[in-house]
Amino acid sequence: MTSSLWHRDQTPVDGTPFEPDARHDVVIVGAGITGLSTAVMLAEAGVDVAIVDAGHVGQGATGASVGMASLLQGTTLAALRAHHPAGLVTAYVDANRAGQDWLAERAGAAADRRTAFTFGRGLSTDSALDAVRDAAREAGLPLREDAPGDLGGRTPVRALALDDQLALDPVALSRSLAQAALAAGATLHTGVRVTDVHALPSGRVGTDHGTVFGDTVVLATGTPITRRGLYDLKTRALRSWAIAFETEGDAETPGGMWSEVGTDGRSVVAPPSSFGRGVLLVTGARHPVGSAPSEVALAEGLATWARRTLPVGAEIARWSGQDYQSHNLVPFIGGMPRSLGRLRFATGYAGWGLTNAPAAAMRLTDEIRGVSRRDRPRWMRTIGTRMTVPADLGRGIGEAARRVGAVAEAFASAAPAPVRRPAEGAGLVSRQGLRTAAVSTIEGQTRAVVAPAPLTWNDAERSWDSPVDGSRYAPDGTRLEGAASADLGVG
Ligand SMILES: Cc1cc2nc3c(=O)[nH]c(=O)nc-3n(C[C@H](O)[C@H](O)[C@H](O)COP(=O)(O)OP(=O)(O)OC[C@H]3O[C@@H](n4cnc5c(N)ncnc54)[C@H](O)[C@@H]3O)c2cc1C
């Protein structure tokens, strides 16, 4: 597994020993930005909260992020406005502003104020930039046109700028949120994996250490780890790469946070000054999970672009992570169907969870505490009552077609069983009726697992990735992340 820059030199936050059969007001599964923000808000309001995470604090997408907590999110606002009324885009911006303000207060000196840029190279990106400018201004953001020259001395052709956004270290932030939750009386169990979740007759969370009960259970697991509500079908799992470089010689680190239009989510940002070294981060190569013929090649493509374009020296770390995009481009937050409000979740931040997640936490907190709708902020009421529009259905149908194509392609390219022993670091798939047998060799050990749906080999992470629901598994079949809650069977 790849590990992000932020996890280096960070000692894990100490949790408390797991107590089987313990009862809490709220059990939160997931110690990323969603789970931790929700835990802090609830615990500080006097609610008895337990947080349970399979790994450690900030280990998921949160720790993989590059730390831009910005209201100018590449081309997001233009994409939203293309399919939704202006009022919804304004509510989205207001929600993210509320999330950002909350983070700014929590992060203190650990975050820097920076200008965020969405930029394009060449006339072909002009109309995309116009759409971003119009949507952002309509939603009340004081965007300005800018043509600065500080992206490695190569002036972008045209840039839109929004001042006063935040650059932060997401793992340091996660640690301080965990500590704030603990200080407010929350319980934290790390290294405890949730295997099943039930809403009725009461909230019950099964783990590999025993069961824990909560009046409410919040699934803050990136995507909900249950089939209930079929949220894995209502979202796309998108994987991205990030690479950290030392800055070259005495070159000055570019001061802004840069997202380029017309690319696969490419952004450039330096860590906050509290990080203490001259480092430049690039992220990009976004693609549906399990769709890349070679993850190594995707990451290398991003690294080559960075070396050619930016003032970078030695590479320090390279990692990937995944986030989820809802078909209507607005995060999904709320209660799961048929759970009487006991099972709640938040997902679908489309690569911009650092500001969306605290906003989601505010909504989850108000709903759990029973704050009446009229006492909630306007953005929460607007987002909470949005409707599906035809374009959302179109995106859903497009995504369903992509998955059907992925299944057909995977079956067509799978070898008939039995397959030969894969070379070191490689994986091969074969068909077993409608099932997939996946065989890999890692450190001389050849292992086979069996899945009900196609898998593709991730040559960088050395994992089995599902192009169907975005779940990922270790070579021995252990679930790593995604909608699946169970491991794969051994072949
Ligand atoms: C490369 C990359 C760069 C990004 N950069 C930015 C950025 O600059 N700005 C921005 O706003 N967003 C960015 N994002 C998106 C952002 O990181 C996510 O939207 C956000 O972190 C999601 O947070 P989360 O808490 O919902 O999920 P996660 O952080 O993934 O947390 C989920 C937690 O649930 C736990 N979990 C899962 N299953 C189980 C289980 N069965 N049992 C127990 N625990 C479980 C996991 O261990 C994990 O800790 C980036 C994403 C990537 C991949």
The ligand as an ORCA input file, in Angstrom:
! r2SCAN-3c Opt
* xyz 0 1
  C      -5.422     12.013     -3.889
  C      -6.556     12.778     -3.266
  C      -6.432     14.145     -3.057
  C      -7.486     14.863     -2.484
  N      -7.313     16.198     -2.239
  C      -8.330     16.920     -1.689
  C      -8.176     18.315     -1.423
  O      -7.118     18.903     -1.643
  N      -9.247     18.990     -0.914
  C     -10.433     18.362     -0.613
  O     -11.371     19.023     -0.158
  N     -10.585     17.029     -0.810
  C      -9.570     16.299     -1.344
  N      -9.726     14.956     -1.568
  C     -11.008     14.327     -1.183
  C     -11.079     14.102      0.330
  O      -9.880     13.500      0.734
  C     -12.266     13.211      0.678
  O     -13.447     13.772      0.126
  C     -12.468     13.103      2.188
  O     -11.252     12.869      2.825
  C     -13.449     12.005      2.533
  O     -13.467     11.891      3.931
  P     -14.285     10.760      4.678
  O     -14.088     10.992      6.119
  O     -15.677     10.751      4.165
  O     -13.629      9.387      4.189
  P     -12.230      8.734      4.638
  O     -11.215      9.758      4.953
  O     -11.901      7.733      3.582
  O     -12.564      8.004      5.987
  C     -13.257      6.782      6.035
  C     -12.742      6.005      7.234
  O     -13.581      4.877      7.398
  C     -12.788      3.796      7.801
  N     -13.485      2.556      7.436
  C     -13.905      2.172      6.215
  N     -14.496      0.960      6.273
  C     -14.457      0.581      7.570
  C     -14.916     -0.567      8.272
  N     -15.506     -1.603      7.643
  N     -14.703     -0.627      9.609
  C     -14.122      0.399     10.280
  N     -13.655      1.503      9.662
  C     -13.827      1.606      8.321
  C     -11.484      3.957      7.025
  O     -10.410      3.275      7.660
  C     -11.320      5.467      7.027
  O     -10.484      5.928      8.075
  C      -8.693     14.211     -2.123
  C      -8.823     12.834     -2.325
  C      -7.765     12.115     -2.879
  C      -7.925     10.637     -3.076
*
